[in-house]
Amino acid sequence: MAIGEAIAQRCREIGDLTMRLAADEEGMSTAEYAIGTIAAAAFGALLYTVVTGDSVMSALTGIIGKALSTTTG
């Protein structure tokens, strides 16, 4: 086998190994966990702000009051 062919074969092997390792990734890395945690906390804060707002609280109070005052006939 010539030197050029050996180098080309080795490059193909390294490329194949790289593709297998990249495709074999399981789960999230630490950075992905950190970003996911920050996103979840931000979404929770946003949801809390919306739900505790005056318009949402009055709408929920109205819905609950209407449900409790409804009678079956």
Protein Blocks (a to p, Z undefined) as FASTA:
>chain_A
ZZklmmmmmmmmmmmmmmmmmmmpgcjdfklmmmmmmmmmmmmmmmmmmmmpmklmmmmm
mmmmmmmmpccZZ
